[in-house]
C-alpha cells in the first residue's frame, strides 16, 4: 500500500525544492493537498511521480513541478481573487484555495468539473467555486481578478483574458508553438497597459482547445 504522506513529502523535497520552488506558503500547500485524490483510483500510486497522468478522455494532469513553478511566478497573496482555467479534476483549485482569498476554477469538461466539485467538497474546500463552461467566458461574470492562472500550454493569451485583470493583476501562462518548448510568461496590468516577460521553459499538457500551433490561438 502506498504511503501517500511520505510520497507527498518526497515530492516536495526531491521534485519541487530542487526545481527552484522556494515559496513557503506554496510548498506548504503542495505538502498538504492530497494529490492522489485528484487522479483516477488505479493511477493513485503514481500521483506523486514526475509524470503526466491521464484523467479523462484526452485530458491529463501535468507533473507537479511545472504547475508549482507557474503558481510561484504568480506571487499569490492571501487577499487575492484568482481565476484558474482548465482545472481538470480540481487539483490546482485546491492548491490555490490555500493561497488566495477566493478561487474561480473553470473547466469545460462536464465529467471533470463534476469530479472536481465532489473532491473539493470531500476535502472541505469552501473558497473555491468550480464553473463548467467555455474557458473564454465562464468566469467573466465573476471578475475582475488579481491573478489568472492558465493551466495548460497555448500559443497566445487572448485579450479577453488580459482584460479581466485588475490593476497590478498578474496572469501566468505557458506559451508554446509546434516544435518549440513552452515558455512560462508573466503578464502584469500596469498603468500603461500590459507588461509581459518570459521566465522559464516548462511543460504542461495543452489547454483544451488551445493546442500549441503556429497560428494565433482563438477560443
Secondary structure, 3 states (H helix, E strand, C coil): CCCHHHHHHHHHHHHHHHHCCCCHHHHHHHHHCCHHHHCCHHHHHHCCCCCCEEEECCEEECCHHHHHHHHHHCCCCCCCEEEEECCCCCHHHHHHHHHCCEEEEEECCHHHHHHHHHHHHHCCCCCEEEEECCCCCCCHHHCCEEEEEEEEEECCCCHHHHCCEEEEEEEEEEECCCCCCEEEEEEEEECCEEEEEEEEEECCCEECCECCCCCCCCC
